[in-house]
């Protein structure tokens, strides 16, 4: 008779990072729609400041509660603030991702509909692969070049496609801002991955949000002025952006990122644009044009190719396998240009 298992043992440990990634994706998708809806109430900088302020408060309470619980259990606790290089990395990713990316995305969505902005931001995985090729010695294999070219063609179509509704316009300024936001997004992922080697996920999220809040302090006077004239629904919406897509989503993201590789995690965000387009259509009545949607599909396909999510067989490899089957002397397949042992989903 087999022993009974506890409810927690029924959930494989490997599924927890996947569940955390799903929570992150859904909350981040809702943020694109919320930012677009609040564009007429808050300016880009003030919205970023209020969102981060709404995130820092609950994160601070959670961090302090976790530390008190560990002390009560006589468990070893790390210092609240990391020191040296880890602290610099956390501050850098907080300024780049929580502050810079958020301001640029808020600004971009004043010129783009939510779905188009989400499509552009999801160029970040390609940028992560480019960084790996330039600075991590992984080069530019065929799949990366094809993926980059495909994604760039998609960006061009998005720029030419505009929007299907009068209120959901798209222009070149919005395109540039969206791509710039993707650059900061990719930068934040890479820096955060290095920081999480020595800093736990919750502390990294909390310190990153504090660094972002400090960086957006110059927008505080404008934020207070706009807050005074805002409707209660808008105030609750910006608080939601801080608690949900920031405090909760970045914590679950950091938890998952610490337990997998950066490129694989970045690839999970490919589903965000589809969710955003559906939510934007249902809640805001906005849709990209047919040309823009085709461009978005090209962006996603390009990212998938660059991240090796779409298998690409080579003739040389097939020919080698055929010769191997018909000849007693084994013929090695042609090199794919990818380092040995590189798992799927990495550059």
N, C-alpha and C positions, 0 to 999 in steps of 0.2 A: 504494500500500500504506500503510494507516494506521499511524502510530507506536504502539508499545505504551505502555500507561498503567501507572503503578505501582499497586499495590494500594490505596494511600491515596487515589489520584485517583478510584478507582471509587466511593468513598463521598462523596456530595455534602456540601459544608460545611454546607448548610442542615439536613441530617439530624442533625448532631451535637447541637444543642440539643434536638431531639426525642428522641434516644436518651438524653440526660442526664435529660430529664423523665420518661421511662419508668422509668429506674433509681430515680429519686426516689420515684415513685408506688408502686412495688413494695415498696421498703424501708420507706417510711412506713406502708404498709398492714400490714406485718408488725409494726411497732412497736405498733399498737393492740392486737394479740393478745398481744404480749409483756408490755405494761403490765398488761393484765387478768390474765394468768397470774401475775404477780409481786406482785399486790396483797395477798396474804396474807403475803408475806415482808418486803416493804419498805413503809414509810410513804411518802406522796407526796413529801415534801421530801427524804428520804434517797435515794429512787430517782432523783430528778432530779439530786442531787449526784453519785451514783455514775455515772450515765449520762454526765454532762458530764465528769467526771474521766476516764472511759474514752475520751471523744472528744478531749479536749485533748491527751493524750499522743501518739497517732499523728498528729494534725494538726500538733503542734509539730515532730515529726520530719520530716514532709513539707515543711513550710514552710522549715525549715533546709536540708534537702536541695536544694530548688529554688533557694534563694539561693546555695548553694555551687556548684551547677552553672552558674548564670548568671555568677557571678564567674569561674569557670574558663574560660568561653567569652568573657569580656570583654564580656558583654552588659550594657546599662544596667539597674540594679535600683532599684526604689523603696525608700524607707525602710521598715523593718519596721513602724513605727507611723505611721499617718497623723497629720496635725496639724490643729488647729483644728476646723472644723465637720465634716469627714468622720470624725474620731475620735469626736466626740460622737454622730454618727448611728450609727456601728457599735456603740458602747457601749449606746446606747438600744435598738437593735433586738436586741442580745444579751440585755439584761435583760428586755425585753418578751417575746421569742420563746423563746430558749433557757431562760431561768429561769422567768418568770411563766407562760407557756403550758404548759411541761412540768409544773410543779407542779400547775396547775389540771387539766390533762388526767389526770394520775395520780390526783388526788383524785376527779375525775368518774367514772373507771372503777371506783372502789370502790362506786359507786351505779348504774352503767349497764353493760350488756353492751358488748363492744367494737364491735359493729356500730352500735348506737345512738349511741355516743360519736362514731364516725366520721361518721355522718350529721349530727350537730349541728355538729361542727367545720367541716364543709364549707359552712356558712352564710357563711364568710368572704368568698367572692367577692361576695355581695350586699352585705356591709358595705363592701367596697372600692368598689363602685358608689355606695353611699350617701355615702361620703366624697367621691368625685368630684363628686357632685351638690351637696353642701353647700359644699365648699371649692375645687373646681377649676372652678366655673362651668358645669358640664355639666347642671345642673338635674335634674329628675325626669320624664323622658319616660314615655310610656304603658307601654312594655315593662318599665321598671324598677319602676313602681308595681304592675303585674300580677305580676311576678316576686316582689317583696317580699311581697305579700299571699299568694301561693301558698306560698311558703316558710314564712311564719308559720303558715299553716294546717297545714302538715306538722309543725312543731314541736309544735303543740297535740296533734295525733294521736299523735305519739311519746310525749308526756307521758301521754296517756290509755291508750296501748296496753300499757305495761309490757313484760314479757318472757315468752317462751314457756317458759322453764325456771326452776326454783326458784332456782338459783344466779345467774341472770342477771337480777337485779331492776332496776327503774328507778323513781326517785322524783323529786320536784320539786327536791330539792337537786342531784341529778345533772344534771337538765335545766339548772338555773341555772349550774352549774359548766361544763357543756359549751358553753353559749352564751358565757359569759365567756371561755373558752379560745378560741372563735372570734373574739372581739373582739381578743384579744391576737395571734392569728394574723394577722388582717387588718392590725393595726397594724404588726407586724413586716414584712410584705410591703411595705407602703408606705414605711416607713423604710429598709428594706434597698435598695429600688429607687433611692432617692435616694443612698444611700451608694455603690452600685456604679458611679455615674458617675465617681468618682475613685479608688475602692479596688478592686483586683482581687478576683475571686471567692474565691480561696483565702485571701488575707489577711483578707477580711471574715468568712469562716466561722470561721477560727481565732480572730480577735479577738472575734467574737461569742460563741463558746463559752467563751473565757476570761472575758469579762464575765459570762456566765451562771453560770460556776463560782464566781466571786467572790461573786455575788449569793446563791448557795445555800450558801455557807460556814457559815452558822448551823446548817444541818442536818448538818454533818460529824460531830459527836459521836454523834448518833442513828444515822447511817449506819454508823459503825464498830461500834457495838453490835449493830445488826441484821445486819451482815456476818459477825460472829463466829458467829452462830447459824444462818446460812443454809446450805442444801445447796449442794454444788458446782455442780449444774445451774442453780440460781438465780443463782449468782455469774457463771457463764458467760453466762447469759441477759441479765443487766444489762450485762455487758461488750459483748455483741452490740448492745444498744440504743445504746451509745455509739459503737461502731465503724461499724456498718451504717447504721441510720436517722439517726444524727447526723453523724458525721465524713464518711462517704461521701455520704449522701443530701443533706445541706445543701450540700456542695461541688458536686455535680452540679446541684442546684437553683439555686445562685448563678450557676453557669456559664450555665445556660439563661436565667435571669432577666436577666442582663446583656445577652443577645442577643435579647430579645423584650420585649413589654410586660407589665406586672404583672397586668392583668386577664386576659389570655390565659393566662398561666402559672397563675394561680389557678384558672382554669376547668379546667385539665388534671387537677386533683385531684378532679374529680367522679367519677372511676372508683374512687377509693380505697374508699368505703363498700362497693361491690359486692365488691371483693377481700377486704375485712375480714370481711364477713358470711360469705363462703365459707370463709375460713381459720378464723374463729371457730367455725363449725359443724363443720369437720373436726377441729380440734385441741382445742377446749374444749367441744364439744357444746352451744354456746349459739346461740340464735336469737331475734331480736325477734319479737313477736306479729305476726299478720296485720295488725292495725291499725297497729302500729309500722312495718311494712314499707311499708304504704300511705303513712303519714306521711313516711317516708324518700324514697319516690318523689316525693311532692309537693315535698319540699325540693330534690331534685335538679332536678326540672322547673322549680321557681321560680328556682333559680340559673341554669339554662340560659336561661330567658326573660330574666332580668335581664342576663345577659352577651351577649344577642343571638345565642345559639347556635341558637335555634329561630326561623326566619323568621316574621314576623307581617306579612302583607299588609293594607293598608288599602283600604277601599272607594273612597275618594277617589282613591288612586293608580291602581286598576284602571279607574275611570271615566275618569280623565284619559287613560290610555293608549288607551281605546276611542275617545274623542273625537279623539285625535291621529291614530288610524288612519283615521278617517272624514272628517276635516276637513283642508283644506290649511293652516289656521292651527294651529300647535302650541300645545297647552294644557299648561302645566307641571303636574306632579303635585303633590298636596298635600304640604306639609312633614310629615316624620315626627317632627320635634322633635329630630333628631340632627344635630350639627354636620356640615357638609360635609366629606367626606374621612375620616370616622371609620370605621376598618376593623371588620369583624365581630369580635365577641368583646370589644369595649370598651364602656364605659357609653354 
